[in-house]
């Protein structure tokens, strides 16, 4: 990191209130930890991580057959709507 970037980070850091400094520090620590994990991954682990996108829940979510059927709670409302 260049000195200019370090100086800018220090300026921003000094302006933050204490609670935000703590949250920022925790976030940076998570970023460093995640970066270390990713660097140490095997090729199989990298593939698994990439597969967590679209379609990764395929076959794990089931919708009931009567999903589109009217709810019992609205039967009275639905019957009064049709008679108008």
N, CA, C and O atoms as a GROMACS GRO file, in nm:
protein
  336
    1UNK      N    1   0.085  -0.118   0.000
    1UNK     CA    2   0.000   0.000   0.000
    1UNK      C    3   0.089   0.123   0.000
    1UNK      O    4   0.190   0.129   0.071
    2UNK      N    5   0.051   0.220  -0.079
    2UNK     CA    6   0.132   0.341  -0.086
    2UNK      C    7   0.112   0.425   0.039
    2UNK      O    8   0.014   0.409   0.112
    3UNK      N    9   0.207   0.515   0.063
    3UNK     CA   10   0.198   0.603   0.180
    3UNK      C   11   0.074   0.691   0.173
    3UNK      O   12   0.012   0.720   0.275
    4UNK      N   13   0.040   0.733   0.052
    4UNK     CA   14  -0.077   0.818   0.034
    4UNK      C   15  -0.204   0.746   0.081
    4UNK      O   16  -0.288   0.806   0.148
    5UNK      N   17  -0.217   0.618   0.046
    5UNK     CA   18  -0.334   0.540   0.088
    5UNK      C   19  -0.334   0.520   0.239
    5UNK      O   20  -0.439   0.529   0.302
    6UNK      N   21  -0.219   0.495   0.296
    6UNK     CA   22  -0.209   0.477   0.441
    6UNK      C   23  -0.247   0.605   0.513
    6UNK      O   24  -0.318   0.602   0.614
    7UNK      N   25  -0.201   0.716   0.461
    7UNK     CA   26  -0.235   0.845   0.523
    7UNK      C   27  -0.384   0.870   0.516
    7UNK      O   28  -0.445   0.916   0.613
    8UNK      N   29  -0.444   0.840   0.403
    8UNK     CA   30  -0.588   0.860   0.386
    8UNK      C   31  -0.666   0.772   0.483
    8UNK      O   32  -0.764   0.816   0.544
    9UNK      N   33  -0.624   0.645   0.496
    9UNK     CA   34  -0.690   0.555   0.590
    9UNK      C   35  -0.681   0.607   0.733
    9UNK      O   36  -0.779   0.600   0.808
   10UNK      N   37  -0.566   0.658   0.770
   10UNK     CA   38  -0.548   0.711   0.906
   10UNK      C   39  -0.638   0.832   0.927
   10UNK      O   40  -0.698   0.846   1.034
   11UNK      N   41  -0.648   0.920   0.826
   11UNK     CA   42  -0.737   1.036   0.837
   11UNK      C   43  -0.881   0.993   0.860
   11UNK      O   44  -0.950   1.044   0.949
   12UNK      N   45  -0.925   0.898   0.780
   12UNK     CA   46  -1.063   0.849   0.792
   12UNK      C   47  -1.083   0.783   0.927
   12UNK      O   48  -1.184   0.806   0.994
   13UNK      N   49  -0.987   0.701   0.968
   13UNK     CA   50  -0.994   0.630   1.096
   13UNK      C   51  -1.009   0.729   1.212
   13UNK      O   52  -1.090   0.708   1.302
   14UNK      N   53  -0.931   0.836   1.208
   14UNK     CA   54  -0.934   0.934   1.316
   14UNK      C   55  -1.068   1.006   1.327
   14UNK      O   56  -1.105   1.054   1.434
   15UNK      N   57  -1.142   1.012   1.216
   15UNK     CA   58  -1.273   1.079   1.216
   15UNK      C   59  -1.385   0.989   1.266
   15UNK      O   60  -1.492   1.038   1.302
   16UNK      N   61  -1.363   0.859   1.269
   16UNK     CA   62  -1.469   0.766   1.310
   16UNK      C   63  -1.494   0.772   1.461
   16UNK      O   64  -1.400   0.787   1.539
   17UNK      N   65  -1.621   0.759   1.501
   17UNK     CA   66  -1.649   0.744   1.644
   17UNK      C   67  -1.604   0.605   1.691
   17UNK      O   68  -1.590   0.513   1.610
   18UNK      N   69  -1.581   0.591   1.819
   18UNK     CA   70  -1.526   0.466   1.875
   18UNK      C   71  -1.606   0.341   1.837
   18UNK      O   72  -1.545   0.241   1.799
   19UNK      N   73  -1.740   0.342   1.846
   19UNK     CA   74  -1.814   0.220   1.808
   19UNK      C   75  -1.788   0.178   1.663
   19UNK      O   76  -1.778   0.058   1.634
   20UNK      N   77  -1.778   0.274   1.572
   20UNK     CA   78  -1.751   0.242   1.433
   20UNK      C   79  -1.608   0.194   1.414
   20UNK      O   80  -1.581   0.112   1.326
   21UNK      N   81  -1.517   0.245   1.493
   21UNK     CA   82  -1.379   0.197   1.486
   21UNK      C   83  -1.374   0.049   1.520
   21UNK      O   84  -1.303  -0.029   1.456
   22UNK      N   85  -1.450   0.010   1.623
   22UNK     CA   86  -1.453  -0.131   1.664
   22UNK      C   87  -1.511  -0.218   1.554
   22UNK      O   88  -1.456  -0.324   1.523
   23UNK      N   89  -1.622  -0.175   1.496
   23UNK     CA   90  -1.684  -0.252   1.387
   23UNK      C   91  -1.592  -0.261   1.267
   23UNK      O   92  -1.583  -0.366   1.202
   24UNK      N   93  -1.525  -0.152   1.236
   24UNK     CA   94  -1.432  -0.150   1.123
   24UNK      C   95  -1.318  -0.247   1.147
   24UNK      O   96  -1.279  -0.322   1.057
   25UNK      N   97  -1.265  -0.247   1.266
   25UNK     CA   98  -1.156  -0.339   1.300
   25UNK      C   99  -1.201  -0.484   1.288
   25UNK      O  100  -1.128  -0.567   1.234
   26UNK      N  101  -1.320  -0.516   1.337
   26UNK     CA  102  -1.373  -0.652   1.326
   26UNK      C  103  -1.390  -0.692   1.179
   26UNK      O  104  -1.361  -0.805   1.141
   27UNK      N  105  -1.438  -0.598   1.096
   27UNK     CA  106  -1.457  -0.626   0.954
   27UNK      C  107  -1.324  -0.653   0.885
   27UNK      O  108  -1.311  -0.746   0.806
   28UNK      N  109  -1.225  -0.572   0.916
   28UNK     CA  110  -1.092  -0.591   0.856
   28UNK      C  111  -1.033  -0.725   0.898
   28UNK      O  112  -0.973  -0.795   0.816
   29UNK      N  113  -1.050  -0.761   1.024
   29UNK     CA  114  -1.000  -0.891   1.071
   29UNK      C  115  -1.068  -1.006   0.997
   29UNK      O  116  -1.003  -1.104   0.963
   30UNK      N  117  -1.201  -0.994   0.972
   30UNK     CA  118  -1.273  -1.098   0.896
   30UNK      C  119  -1.221  -1.106   0.753
   30UNK      O  120  -1.206  -1.215   0.698
   31UNK      N  121  -1.194  -0.989   0.693
   31UNK     CA  122  -1.140  -0.988   0.557
   31UNK      C  123  -1.005  -1.058   0.550
   31UNK      O  124  -0.979  -1.136   0.458
   32UNK      N  125  -0.920  -1.030   0.647
   32UNK     CA  126  -0.787  -1.092   0.650
   32UNK      C  127  -0.801  -1.243   0.670
   32UNK      O  128  -0.733  -1.321   0.603
   33UNK      N  129  -0.889  -1.283   0.761
   33UNK     CA  130  -0.911  -1.425   0.787
   33UNK      C  131  -0.963  -1.497   0.663
   33UNK      O  132  -0.916  -1.606   0.629
   34UNK      N  133  -1.062  -1.436   0.596
   34UNK     CA  134  -1.118  -1.494   0.475
   34UNK      C  135  -1.012  -1.504   0.366
   34UNK      O  136  -1.004  -1.604   0.294
   35UNK      N  137  -0.932  -1.401   0.353
   35UNK     CA  138  -0.825  -1.401   0.252
   35UNK      C  139  -0.726  -1.514   0.277
   35UNK      O  140  -0.683  -1.581   0.183
   36UNK      N  141  -0.692  -1.537   0.402
   36UNK     CA  142  -0.599  -1.646   0.436
   36UNK      C  143  -0.661  -1.782   0.404
   36UNK      O  144  -0.592  -1.871   0.354
   37UNK      N  145  -0.790  -1.797   0.433
   37UNK     CA  146  -0.858  -1.923   0.405
   37UNK      C  147  -0.861  -1.950   0.255
   37UNK      O  148  -0.835  -2.062   0.211
   38UNK      N  149  -0.893  -1.848   0.177
   38UNK     CA  150  -0.902  -1.864   0.033
   38UNK      C  151  -0.766  -1.899  -0.027
   38UNK      O  152  -0.758  -1.983  -0.117
   39UNK      N  153  -0.660  -1.836   0.024
   39UNK     CA  154  -0.526  -1.864  -0.028
   39UNK      C  155  -0.483  -2.007   0.002
   39UNK      O  156  -0.407  -2.066  -0.074
   40UNK      N  157  -0.530  -2.063   0.113
   40UNK     CA  158  -0.491  -2.198   0.151
   40UNK      C  159  -0.583  -2.307   0.101
   40UNK      O  160  -0.565  -2.423   0.137
   41UNK      N  161  -0.682  -2.272   0.019
   41UNK     CA  162  -0.779  -2.370  -0.030
   41UNK      C  163  -0.718  -2.465  -0.132
   41UNK      O  164  -0.629  -2.430  -0.209
   42UNK      N  165  -0.770  -2.586  -0.130
   42UNK     CA  166  -0.737  -2.680  -0.236
   42UNK      C  167  -0.826  -2.649  -0.356
   42UNK      O  168  -0.921  -2.571  -0.343
   43UNK      N  169  -0.797  -2.706  -0.470
   43UNK     CA  170  -0.878  -2.679  -0.589
   43UNK      C  171  -1.021  -2.729  -0.570
   43UNK      O  172  -1.115  -2.669  -0.622
   44UNK      N  173  -1.039  -2.839  -0.497
   44UNK     CA  174  -1.174  -2.890  -0.469
   44UNK      C  175  -1.254  -2.791  -0.386
   44UNK      O  176  -1.372  -2.769  -0.412
   45UNK      N  177  -1.190  -2.732  -0.286
   45UNK     CA  178  -1.258  -2.634  -0.200
   45UNK      C  179  -1.294  -2.509  -0.279
   45UNK      O  180  -1.400  -2.450  -0.256
   46UNK      N  181  -1.209  -2.469  -0.372
   46UNK     CA  182  -1.240  -2.352  -0.454
   46UNK      C  183  -1.362  -2.379  -0.541
   46UNK      O  184  -1.447  -2.292  -0.557
   47UNK      N  185  -1.371  -2.499  -0.596
   47UNK     CA  186  -1.486  -2.535  -0.678
   47UNK      C  187  -1.614  -2.533  -0.595
   47UNK      O  188  -1.715  -2.479  -0.639
   48UNK      N  189  -1.609  -2.590  -0.475
   48UNK     CA  190  -1.727  -2.592  -0.388
   48UNK      C  191  -1.771  -2.450  -0.355
   48UNK      O  192  -1.890  -2.421  -0.353
   49UNK      N  193  -1.675  -2.362  -0.327
   49UNK     CA  194  -1.708  -2.224  -0.293
   49UNK      C  195  -1.773  -2.154  -0.412
   49UNK      O  196  -1.867  -2.077  -0.393
   50UNK      N  197  -1.727  -2.179  -0.531
   50UNK     CA  198  -1.782  -2.116  -0.651
   50UNK      C  199  -1.922  -2.168  -0.681
   50UNK      O  200  -2.002  -2.096  -0.742
   51UNK      N  201  -1.953  -2.289  -0.642
   51UNK     CA  202  -2.082  -2.348  -0.672
   51UNK      C  203  -2.193  -2.299  -0.579
   51UNK      O  204  -2.306  -2.347  -0.589
   52UNK      N  205  -2.164  -2.208  -0.492
   52UNK     CA  206  -2.265  -2.157  -0.400
   52UNK      C  207  -2.353  -2.050  -0.463
   52UNK      O  208  -2.427  -1.983  -0.392
   53UNK      N  209  -2.346  -2.032  -0.592
   53UNK     CA  210  -2.424  -1.930  -0.662
   53UNK      C  211  -2.557  -1.982  -0.708
   53UNK      O  212  -2.624  -2.058  -0.638
   54UNK      N  213  -2.596  -1.941  -0.828
   54UNK     CA  214  -2.725  -1.980  -0.884
   54UNK      C  215  -2.736  -2.132  -0.895
   54UNK      O  216  -2.644  -2.199  -0.942
   55UNK      N  217  -2.849  -2.184  -0.852
   55UNK     CA  218  -2.875  -2.326  -0.865
   55UNK      C  219  -2.820  -2.410  -0.751
   55UNK      O  220  -2.839  -2.531  -0.750
   56UNK      N  221  -2.754  -2.348  -0.656
   56UNK     CA  222  -2.694  -2.427  -0.548
   56UNK      C  223  -2.799  -2.486  -0.454
   56UNK      O  224  -2.769  -2.579  -0.379
   57UNK      N  225  -2.920  -2.434  -0.457
   57UNK     CA  226  -3.027  -2.486  -0.370
   57UNK      C  227  -3.119  -2.582  -0.447
   57UNK      O  228  -3.222  -2.625  -0.394
   58UNK      N  229  -3.082  -2.614  -0.570
   58UNK     CA  230  -3.167  -2.701  -0.651
   58UNK      C  231  -3.190  -2.834  -0.579
   58UNK      O  232  -3.095  -2.899  -0.534
   59UNK      N  233  -3.317  -2.874  -0.569
   59UNK     CA  234  -3.353  -2.999  -0.504
   59UNK      C  235  -3.364  -2.989  -0.353
   59UNK      O  236  -3.399  -3.087  -0.287
   60UNK      N  237  -3.335  -2.872  -0.296
   60UNK     CA  238  -3.340  -2.857  -0.151
   60UNK      C  239  -3.463  -2.781  -0.104
   60UNK      O  240  -3.496  -2.782   0.014
   61UNK      N  241  -3.531  -2.716  -0.196
   61UNK     CA  242  -3.650  -2.639  -0.162
   61UNK      C  243  -3.769  -2.703  -0.232
   61UNK      O  244  -3.765  -2.730  -0.352
   62UNK      N  245  -3.875  -2.725  -0.156
   62UNK     CA  246  -3.994  -2.788  -0.212
   62UNK      C  247  -4.115  -2.699  -0.187
   62UNK      O  248  -4.133  -2.646  -0.077
   63UNK      N  249  -4.197  -2.682  -0.290
   63UNK     CA  250  -4.318  -2.602  -0.279
   63UNK      C  251  -4.437  -2.697  -0.278
   63UNK      O  252  -4.446  -2.789  -0.359
   64UNK      N  253  -4.526  -2.674  -0.184
   64UNK     CA  254  -4.643  -2.761  -0.170
   64UNK      C  255  -4.727  -2.756  -0.296
   64UNK      O  256  -4.731  -2.655  -0.367
   65UNK      N  257  -4.795  -2.868  -0.325
   65UNK     CA  258  -4.880  -2.877  -0.444
   65UNK      C  259  -4.994  -2.775  -0.441
   65UNK      O  260  -5.038  -2.728  -0.546
   66UNK      N  261  -5.042  -2.741  -0.321
   66UNK     CA  262  -5.154  -2.647  -0.309
   66UNK      C  263  -5.105  -2.503  -0.284
   66UNK      O  264  -5.179  -2.422  -0.228
   67UNK      N  265  -4.986  -2.473  -0.324
   67UNK     CA  266  -4.927  -2.341  -0.298
   67UNK      C  267  -5.014  -2.228  -0.351
   67UNK      O  268  -5.030  -2.126  -0.283
   68UNK      N  269  -5.070  -2.244  -0.469
   68UNK     CA  270  -5.149  -2.137  -0.531
   68UNK      C  271  -5.297  -2.140  -0.492
   68UNK      O  272  -5.372  -2.052  -0.534
   69UNK      N  273  -5.338  -2.234  -0.414
   69UNK     CA  274  -5.478  -2.244  -0.372
   69UNK      C  275  -5.510  -2.132  -0.273
   69UNK      O  276  -5.424  -2.088  -0.198
   70UNK      N  277  -5.637  -2.085  -0.274
   70UNK     CA  278  -5.677  -1.981  -0.178
   70UNK      C  279  -5.662  -2.031  -0.034
   70UNK      O  280  -5.684  -2.149  -0.006
   71UNK      N  281  -5.627  -1.942   0.055
   71UNK     CA  282  -5.613  -1.977   0.196
   71UNK      C  283  -5.749  -1.983   0.263
   71UNK      O  284  -5.840  -1.908   0.227
   72UNK      N  285  -5.763  -2.072   0.361
   72UNK     CA  286  -5.889  -2.086   0.434
   72UNK      C  287  -5.926  -1.955   0.503
   72UNK      O  288  -6.044  -1.923   0.516
   73UNK      N  289  -5.828  -1.880   0.547
   73UNK     CA  290  -5.853  -1.754   0.617
   73UNK      C  291  -5.924  -1.651   0.529
   73UNK      O  292  -5.988  -1.560   0.581
   74UNK      N  293  -5.914  -1.665   0.397
   74UNK     CA  294  -5.972  -1.568   0.306
   74UNK      C  295  -6.097  -1.621   0.234
   74UNK      O  296  -6.146  -1.555   0.142
   75UNK      N  297  -6.147  -1.737   0.273
   75UNK     CA  298  -6.264  -1.794   0.205
   75UNK      C  299  -6.385  -1.701   0.209
   75UNK      O  300  -6.452  -1.681   0.108
   76UNK      N  301  -6.411  -1.643   0.327
   76UNK     CA  302  -6.526  -1.553   0.340
   76UNK      C  303  -6.507  -1.430   0.252
   76UNK      O  304  -6.602  -1.388   0.186
   77UNK      N  305  -6.391  -1.375   0.248
   77UNK     CA  306  -6.361  -1.257   0.166
   77UNK      C  307  -6.375  -1.291   0.018
   77UNK      O  308  -6.434  -1.214  -0.059
   78UNK      N  309  -6.322  -1.404  -0.021
   78UNK     CA  310  -6.325  -1.445  -0.162
   78UNK      C  311  -6.470  -1.468  -0.208
   78UNK      O  312  -6.505  -1.432  -0.321
   79UNK      N  313  -6.554  -1.528  -0.123
   79UNK     CA  314  -6.691  -1.554  -0.164
   79UNK      C  315  -6.771  -1.424  -0.174
   79UNK      O  316  -6.860  -1.414  -0.258
   80UNK      N  317  -6.743  -1.325  -0.091
   80UNK     CA  318  -6.815  -1.196  -0.100
   80UNK      C  319  -6.768  -1.117  -0.221
   80UNK      O  320  -6.847  -1.039  -0.275
   81UNK      N  321  -6.645  -1.134  -0.266
   81UNK     CA  322  -6.594  -1.066  -0.384
   81UNK      C  323  -6.664  -1.113  -0.510
   81UNK      O  324  -6.694  -1.033  -0.598
   82UNK      N  325  -6.690  -1.241  -0.518
   82UNK     CA  326  -6.750  -1.296  -0.639
   82UNK      C  327  -6.898  -1.259  -0.652
   82UNK      O  328  -6.953  -1.262  -0.762
   83UNK      N  329  -6.963  -1.224  -0.541
   83UNK     CA  330  -7.106  -1.192  -0.547
   83UNK      C  331  -7.131  -1.046  -0.581
   83UNK      O  332  -7.247  -1.007  -0.597
   84UNK      N  333  -7.029  -0.965  -0.592
   84UNK     CA  334  -7.047  -0.822  -0.621
   84UNK      C  335  -7.070  -0.798  -0.765
   84UNK      O  336  -7.088  -0.684  -0.807
   0.00000   0.00000   0.00000
